[in-house]
Amino acid sequence: MALELWETLKEAITAYTGLSPATFFTVVALGLAAYYVISGFFGGSDHHQHVPRQYEEQMQPLPPPVQLGEVTEEELKQYDGTDSKKPLLMAIKGQIYDVSQSRMFYGPGGPYALFAGKDASRALAKMSFEDKDLTGDVSGLGPFELEALQDWEYKFMSKYVKVGTIKKTVTVTDGTSTSEPAAEATESDASKPAEDGPAATAHVETPAVAESKEE
């Protein structure tokens, strides 16, 4: 059966191409070899050139984290990823971490990009994406939210490098103004007994004078 099919195939090749079966298969093999060689020069070269360019930025080694020390929340906004030359930073519970290695998550276009350049403690605790929760104020949070925030902090501590802290704003002027009146009040209170002393003594002596007059 197979021999009959081979004889039929040879007759068909000779009838349609005018070539012997050996010549026909040789031409087919050479054509396939030429195709792969040409595609390797053109299509393959483009593939090998463009793929590294696509991931060139991600494959480049990240610069070592730079310690910032204490910075304000306004200064932290400069590190939200919009400037590719600056590290990508994020804070949790007042501690600033370099999250540049997770730029795909916290960088521009990432799912958590709105957290970058901010202390997002409250938002992480509540898993909220609202602007009002993008703050380090954790007052009023429930036990489950505080526990979730603690888990986030442990994750950041184990994965990222701490590079600074957020400078706390202290209203020194208000504290001074509130302490001065208190001091003045204390001084006035201390001076009152001295002023009231003679008056109180005169008031006590009055009944004795009245008794002497009656006698």
Solvent accessible surface area in square Angstrom, and as a share of the most:
residue,aa,sasa,rsa
1,M,172,0.77
2,A,78,0.61
3,L,128,0.64
4,E,116,0.52
5,L,111,0.55
6,W,105,0.37
7,E,73,0.33
8,T,84,0.49
9,L,82,0.41
10,K,57,0.24
11,E,119,0.53
12,A,37,0.29
13,I,12,0.06
14,T,69,0.40
15,A,84,0.65
16,Y,190,0.72
17,T,63,0.37
18,G,61,0.59
19,L,68,0.34
20,S,55,0.36
21,P,25,0.16
22,A,76,0.59
23,T,60,0.35
24,F,57,0.24
25,F,91,0.38
26,T,74,0.43
27,V,82,0.47
28,V,66,0.38
29,A,58,0.45
30,L,120,0.59
31,G,42,0.41
32,L,102,0.51
33,A,54,0.42
34,A,50,0.39
35,Y,138,0.52
36,Y,148,0.56
37,V,87,0.50
38,I,99,0.50
39,S,41,0.26
40,G,46,0.44
41,F,145,0.60
42,F,144,0.60
43,G,45,0.43
44,G,24,0.23
45,S,39,0.25
46,D,71,0.37
47,H,114,0.51
48,H,130,0.58
49,Q,96,0.43
50,H,104,0.46
51,V,60,0.35
52,P,69,0.43
53,R,154,0.56
54,Q,127,0.56
55,Y,96,0.36
56,E,92,0.41
57,E,127,0.57
58,Q,126,0.56
59,M,147,0.66
60,Q,102,0.45
61,P,124,0.78
62,L,100,0.50
63,P,105,0.66
64,P,108,0.68
65,P,59,0.37
66,V,93,0.53
67,Q,119,0.53
68,L,49,0.24
69,G,40,0.38
70,E,109,0.49
71,V,15,0.09
72,T,48,0.28
73,E,98,0.44
74,E,119,0.53
75,E,75,0.34
76,L,0,0.00
77,K,104,0.44
78,Q,94,0.42
79,Y,35,0.13
80,D,44,0.23
81,G,7,0.07
82,T,109,0.63
83,D,58,0.30
84,S,84,0.54
85,K,190,0.80
86,K,69,0.29
87,P,38,0.24
88,L,0,0.00
89,L,2,0.01
90,M,0,0.00
91,A,0,0.00
92,I,0,0.00
93,K,85,0.36
94,G,19,0.19
95,Q,49,0.22
96,I,0,0.00
97,Y,7,0.03
98,D,15,0.08
99,V,0,0.00
100,S,15,0.10
101,Q,101,0.45
102,S,6,0.04
103,R,69,0.25
104,M,132,0.59
105,F,94,0.39
106,Y,8,0.03
107,G,0,0.00
108,P,87,0.55
109,G,85,0.82
110,G,15,0.15
111,P,82,0.52
112,Y,60,0.23
113,A,30,0.23
114,L,52,0.26
115,F,1,0.00
116,A,0,0.00
117,G,1,0.01
118,K,65,0.28
119,D,11,0.05
120,A,0,0.00
121,S,0,0.00
122,R,48,0.17
123,A,0,0.00
124,L,1,0.00
125,A,6,0.05
126,K,78,0.33
127,M,94,0.42
128,S,16,0.10
129,F,100,0.42
130,E,94,0.42
131,D,120,0.62
132,K,153,0.65
133,D,6,0.03
134,L,29,0.14
135,T,48,0.28
136,G,28,0.27
137,D,79,0.41
138,V,52,0.30
139,S,72,0.46
140,G,81,0.78
141,L,21,0.11
142,G,26,0.25
143,P,106,0.67
144,F,167,0.70
145,E,55,0.24
146,L,82,0.41
147,E,106,0.48
148,A,34,0.26
149,L,3,0.02
150,Q,57,0.25
151,D,85,0.44
152,W,43,0.15
153,E,22,0.10
154,Y,125,0.47
155,K,91,0.38
156,F,0,0.00
157,M,112,0.50
158,S,100,0.64
159,K,96,0.41
160,Y,12,0.04
161,V,75,0.43
162,K,95,0.40
163,V,1,0.00
164,G,8,0.08
165,T,37,0.21
166,I,21,0.10
167,K,94,0.40
168,K,175,0.74
169,T,130,0.75
170,V,112,0.64
171,T,90,0.52
172,V,106,0.61
173,T,108,0.63
174,D,80,0.42
175,G,40,0.38
176,T,66,0.38
177,S,59,0.38
178,T,95,0.55
179,S,61,0.39
180,E,98,0.44
181,P,72,0.45
182,A,60,0.46
183,A,52,0.40
184,E,112,0.50
185,A,50,0.39
186,T,87,0.51
187,E,120,0.54
188,S,51,0.33
189,D,82,0.42
190,A,75,0.58
191,S,51,0.33
192,K,113,0.48
193,P,87,0.55
194,A,77,0.60
195,E,123,0.55
196,D,84,0.43
197,G,30,0.29
198,P,91,0.57
199,A,66,0.51
200,A,55,0.43
201,T,73,0.42
202,A,58,0.45
203,H,141,0.63
204,V,106,0.61
205,E,99,0.44
206,T,83,0.48
207,P,74,0.47
208,A,62,0.48
209,V,78,0.45
210,A,49,0.38
211,E,111,0.50
212,S,67,0.43
213,K,161,0.68
214,E,148,0.66
215,E,183,0.82
